[in-house]
Amino acid sequence: MSLPFYKPNSKNQGSALNINISNPGNKEPTLFINMIRQFSWNNKKASFAGNKDQPEHTVNMKINHIECGSIISSIENRHEFSAFHTFNDSSTTLNFSPWDQPSRSSKYNPSTKQQEPSGDILPSFGLSLKKGSFSPIKIPLSPGECQNMLHYFKRFLSIYFDYIDSPVSVDSFREISKDDVKDQKNDDLFLDIDSFPKVPSSGKDKKQKSDDKEDDKVIDDESSYY
């Protein structure tokens, strides 16, 4: 299951974002954020495919449950969140920041008898991912898109905690914990996991369906974000 956002523009500076939950059932669920830079713009249509195999134009990052909760807090309370990951000799940086987006709405001015910009500001966000020394890939997210992201991330946490409460996770934790303390002299350090209180399961989430596709959607009013 994934949540895609396509943001091409006529300046060929756009990008696409895909957030994906992997839920294998017998393993811990994972959350990935993937971004790709716009490749071309022709006849009012954008293409991303030309960059899919170019490491400087693609980046992905695995988000843990704590980072997921931090992004949820960012959206709900409108504050910045950053994360930095390293693996071997590579690094990835995420930045999620509030962005005051000027509204395109207008209102009637009785003095001039004309429609004029409303001056309203939309509580949007900007997401950027940077891999190593490559330039960051950025994408603007409208208030509605942020709400979609918010509920998708909450769905991931629900799936994650359902797994944590499952017999598969408890058995795995028991074996890991025994290995961690088998060489310790104080056996009292190892607690009886079966005595831990159980977290009530929220049940299986209903599958969400979405037919909205924005592959050909032009959002030039957001180009000021880049």
Backbone torsions as a table, in degrees:
resi	resn	phi	psi	omega
1	MET	NA	135.6	-175.8
2	SER	-140.9	162.1	178.4
3	LEU	-127.9	103.7	-176.9
4	PRO	-97.9	150.1	172.8
5	PHE	-135.1	126.1	179.2
6	TYR	-113.6	124.5	-177.9
7	LYS	-132.4	67.1	175.8
8	PRO	-79.6	163.8	172.2
9	ASN	-151.1	164.4	-174.3
10	SER	-68.5	-14.7	177.3
11	LYS	-84.4	-0.6	-178.5
12	ASN	58.9	37.2	179.1
13	GLN	-116.8	12.7	-175.5
14	GLY	-80.6	-174.5	-178.2
15	SER	-159.1	169.6	176.5
16	ALA	-131.4	145.1	-178.5
17	LEU	-125.8	135.8	174.9
18	ASN	-133.4	123.9	177.6
19	ILE	-108.4	128.6	-171.6
20	ASN	-131.7	131.9	173.6
21	ILE	-100.8	123.9	174.5
22	SER	-104.5	119.2	-175.5
23	ASN	-128.2	81.5	-176.1
24	PRO	-70.4	-11.8	177.5
25	GLY	93.0	-56.8	-178.1
26	ASN	-96.0	3.9	177.6
27	LYS	-131.6	163.5	-179.1
28	GLU	-62.0	129.9	178.3
29	PRO	-65.7	150.2	-178.4
30	THR	-129.0	156.7	179.9
31	LEU	-126.3	124.7	-179.3
32	PHE	-119.2	141.1	172.2
33	ILE	-113.2	122.7	-178.8
34	ASN	-122.3	136.9	178.4
35	MET	-134.0	149.1	178.0
36	ILE	-140.1	143.9	-179.6
37	ARG	-84.6	146.8	177.3
38	GLN	-60.9	136.2	-177.9
39	PHE	-94.1	-41.6	-176.0
40	SER	-156.5	167.1	176.3
41	TRP	-140.3	119.6	-176.5
42	ASN	-148.3	126.2	179.4
43	ASN	53.1	44.8	177.4
44	LYS	64.6	21.3	176.6
45	LYS	-126.4	139.1	-178.8
46	ALA	-103.8	153.5	175.5
47	SER	-130.2	140.6	177.2
48	PHE	-116.2	-18.3	-171.0
49	ALA	-57.3	-33.8	-177.3
50	GLY	-64.0	-15.3	-178.3
51	ASN	-104.9	1.0	-171.5
52	LYS	-65.1	-26.0	-179.8
53	ASP	-106.4	14.0	-179.3
54	GLN	-102.9	110.1	-174.6
55	PRO	-60.7	-27.6	179.9
56	GLU	-77.9	-10.5	-177.9
57	HIS	-116.7	7.4	176.4
58	THR	-135.4	149.4	177.4
59	VAL	-155.9	143.1	176.3
60	ASN	-137.1	153.7	-176.3
61	MET	-146.6	133.4	175.5
62	LYS	-88.6	126.3	-176.9
63	ILE	-106.3	127.7	177.6
64	ASN	-85.4	176.6	-173.5
65	HIS	-67.8	-30.2	178.3
66	ILE	-69.7	-45.0	178.0
67	GLU	-64.5	-36.9	176.1
68	CYS	-60.1	-45.3	177.9
69	GLY	-63.6	-34.6	178.8
70	SER	-66.5	-38.1	177.9
71	ILE	-69.3	-38.1	174.9
72	ILE	-58.7	-45.7	178.1
73	SER	-61.9	-38.3	179.0
74	SER	-59.6	-45.7	-178.8
75	ILE	-67.3	-44.4	-175.8
76	GLU	-71.7	-32.7	-175.4
77	ASN	-113.1	0.4	175.3
78	ARG	56.7	65.3	174.3
79	HIS	-138.5	165.4	-176.0
80	GLU	-81.3	149.0	174.2
81	PHE	-137.9	137.0	177.6
82	SER	-131.7	149.6	177.2
83	ALA	-142.4	147.1	-179.3
84	PHE	-133.5	122.5	-179.7
85	HIS	-117.7	143.9	173.7
86	THR	-129.1	143.5	176.2
87	PHE	-147.8	118.0	-173.8
88	ASN	55.4	-117.9	-178.8
89	ASP	-103.4	9.5	-178.1
90	SER	-109.2	157.1	178.8
91	SER	-141.0	153.0	178.2
92	THR	-138.0	134.4	-179.6
93	THR	-120.9	132.1	176.5
94	LEU	-114.0	136.9	174.4
95	ASN	-134.7	126.2	-178.9
96	PHE	-124.7	111.4	-169.7
97	SER	-129.8	143.9	173.2
98	PRO	-61.4	143.3	179.8
99	TRP	-137.2	123.0	178.7
100	ASP	-83.8	100.4	-176.1
101	GLN	-92.2	123.0	177.6
102	PRO	-63.2	133.6	179.6
103	SER	-76.0	147.4	177.4
104	ARG	-89.9	-0.2	-178.2
105	SER	-71.9	157.1	179.9
106	SER	-131.3	163.5	178.0
107	LYS	-141.1	155.7	-175.9
108	TYR	-80.4	129.3	177.2
109	ASN	-101.9	110.5	-177.5
110	PRO	-64.5	-23.9	-179.6
111	SER	-70.8	-44.6	-179.4
112	THR	-96.0	-11.1	-177.7
113	LYS	57.3	39.1	179.8
114	GLN	-137.6	157.5	173.0
115	GLN	-79.3	128.4	-179.0
116	GLU	-128.0	156.9	177.9
117	PRO	-54.5	136.7	-176.7
118	SER	-69.7	-26.4	-177.2
119	GLY	79.7	5.5	179.6
120	ASP	-69.0	149.6	177.9
121	ILE	-115.0	129.5	-179.7
122	LEU	-95.0	132.9	-178.8
123	PRO	-76.9	76.9	-177.7
124	SER	-95.7	-179.8	177.6
125	PHE	-136.4	159.2	172.9
126	GLY	-122.6	133.9	178.6
127	LEU	-116.6	133.5	175.8
128	SER	-134.3	142.5	175.0
129	LEU	-125.1	134.4	-178.7
130	LYS	-128.7	128.0	179.6
131	LYS	-109.5	118.3	178.1
132	GLY	55.0	-129.7	-179.2
133	SER	-92.1	0.9	179.7
134	PHE	-72.1	156.4	178.3
135	SER	-68.6	147.0	-177.1
136	PRO	-68.3	150.8	172.3
137	ILE	-99.8	127.4	-174.9
138	LYS	-118.3	152.3	175.1
139	ILE	-148.9	133.6	175.1
140	PRO	-86.5	144.9	-178.8
141	LEU	-127.9	122.6	-178.8
142	SER	-71.9	167.8	178.3
143	PRO	-56.0	-41.0	179.4
144	GLY	-65.7	-39.7	178.9
145	GLU	-67.8	-36.4	176.9
146	CYS	-64.2	-36.4	177.7
147	GLN	-67.4	-37.6	174.9
148	ASN	-62.4	-44.2	177.9
149	MET	-62.1	-42.3	179.9
150	LEU	-56.3	-50.8	-177.2
151	HIS	-71.8	-29.8	176.6
152	TYR	-67.9	-41.8	178.1
153	PHE	-67.2	-36.9	176.5
154	LYS	-65.7	-34.1	177.1
155	ARG	-64.6	-40.3	177.7
156	PHE	-60.9	-44.7	179.6
157	LEU	-61.7	-37.2	177.9
158	SER	-63.7	-44.3	178.0
159	ILE	-64.7	-40.9	-178.8
160	TYR	-61.9	-47.2	-177.4
161	PHE	-73.8	-27.0	171.7
162	ASP	-63.0	-39.3	177.9
163	TYR	-67.5	-44.9	-179.7
164	ILE	-57.3	-33.2	-178.2
165	ASP	-86.8	-1.6	-176.4
166	SER	-82.3	156.8	177.8
167	PRO	-59.7	-33.9	179.8
168	VAL	-60.8	-45.5	-179.2
169	SER	-68.7	-42.3	-178.8
170	VAL	-63.4	-43.2	178.8
171	ASP	-64.1	-40.8	179.1
172	SER	-63.9	-43.1	179.6
173	PHE	-64.7	-37.5	-179.8
174	ARG	-63.4	-44.3	-178.8
175	GLU	-66.9	-42.9	178.8
176	ILE	-62.1	-42.8	-177.7
177	SER	-65.6	-38.2	178.6
178	LYS	-65.1	-40.5	178.4
179	ASP	-64.6	-35.4	-177.5
180	ASP	-67.7	-30.7	-173.1
181	VAL	-113.8	5.7	-173.9
182	LYS	-65.0	-24.5	-179.7
183	ASP	-95.5	1.6	-178.6
184	GLN	-82.8	141.4	-179.8
185	LYS	-74.9	-31.9	-178.0
186	ASN	-88.8	97.1	-178.2
187	ASP	-66.7	-17.3	-179.6
188	ASP	-69.7	-12.7	178.4
189	LEU	-67.4	-24.0	-179.2
190	PHE	-91.8	116.2	-179.2
191	LEU	-87.6	156.8	176.9
192	ASP	-76.9	106.1	-175.9
193	ILE	-62.6	-32.1	-178.5
194	ASP	-65.4	-16.3	-179.7
195	SER	-87.5	-8.0	-179.9
196	PHE	-67.0	140.3	176.3
197	PRO	-65.8	141.5	-179.8
198	LYS	-83.0	141.8	174.9
199	VAL	-85.9	124.3	-179.1
200	PRO	-57.4	134.7	178.9
201	SER	-79.8	141.0	-179.5
202	SER	-86.0	-1.3	-179.2
203	GLY	85.0	173.5	-178.8
204	LYS	-77.1	135.2	177.4
205	ASP	-74.2	143.4	175.3
206	LYS	-71.7	140.2	179.8
207	LYS	-70.6	137.1	179.2
208	GLN	-100.1	141.0	178.4
209	LYS	-116.3	142.1	178.7
210	SER	-142.2	126.8	177.8
211	ASP	-104.7	6.2	-177.5
212	ASP	-78.8	124.6	176.6
213	LYS	-130.1	134.7	-175.1
214	GLU	-120.8	29.8	-175.7
215	ASP	-56.9	-38.9	-174.2
216	ASP	-104.2	11.1	-175.9
217	LYS	-79.1	132.2	179.5
218	VAL	-102.6	127.1	-176.9
219	ILE	-127.1	62.7	-177.0
220	ASP	-68.3	-20.5	-179.1
221	ASP	-69.0	-13.2	178.5
222	GLU	-99.8	0.8	-175.2
223	SER	-64.6	-17.8	178.8
224	SER	-68.1	-16.5	-179.5
225	TYR	-69.3	-32.3	-171.6
226	TYR	-72.1	NA	NA
